Amino acid sequence: LDLRVRDSHQRIATTLIEFAYDLNRLEEFWNTPPIRRATDVACVLIALINDVFEYETEVLERHSHFNLIALMMKQYELSFAQAVHECISLINKQLAVLDGLISDEPPLADALLHKQRNQYLQGLRDQVNGMWHWHYSTNRYRSPTSPFPELRTFLSEVPNRQLLTA
């Protein structure tokens, strides 16, 4: 899991939270263990979600073994179904860790810093949720040969939406 934090490039994506909320005082709590841990857990979650959805492409088509499902199948001699179950269990456990880290943060004396810290933590949770929903609601990870029955049918095209203007 530590390697997945480093190789997933998600740390870069977490910096977008700072831009989205204009968190100019983030450095005051960035290097605290709870914030680093929450960021790492969010990065792991996103990488693991990607491993589940990318299994067909990464493992079955490209024959890569750097995928959590494939690693679990080989390392623990699990069937595909057992490995998927373990991966989903791990995702759920990591999600509980992230939620615990977010809810356990004590209030800060500085109201602005407290608000910004909470925005950052909620941004981590939003990125994890967004990754799951994007993977599931796009045709990119769907195919008639997917090992996941839920991903064997393509979604109908979503019509182009016009941008709202002020």
Phi, psi and omega in degrees: 000324177298320178295322180296328176298317184282327186264353186275348181065014181286335178303323178297317181296327180293335178292338178295335176298318179300316179292319183298322182255004181052056184273075185285351179250017184302329182300339181290340177229358184306318185268014175283144182307318180297322180289317177299317181295315180298319178296315179298317181296318178298318178297318177297314181302314181296319178295319181291320176300317179298319179301319180295309183290331182271001185308310183301312183290310185292314188265307185285325181267315185263353178060032175278147177249006179267068181211134187303319180298312180297319179297319179292322179299316183285309185296319185251007179053050180262154171288168177303312182299318179295318181295319177298315179301316179295320179296315179295322176298318178295318177300314180296321178294317179295324177296320177295322177297313180299313180299322177294318178297321180292315185282339183273355181292124180286157178298149176257147181296323179279114185298320180293315179296320177300313179298316181293320177298316180294324176297318179297313180297318177295325176299322176299314181296321179296322179295319178297311179300316180299320180296314179300310184293322178295314179302318184282333187257014176242156177279353183304324184254016181252143175197153179297341181255012180303140175288351178255115181307326181296340184252014182274347178247144179276149176278148178293153181298137175270125181298151177301135179256139177281143177289140176284140178242150181285000000 
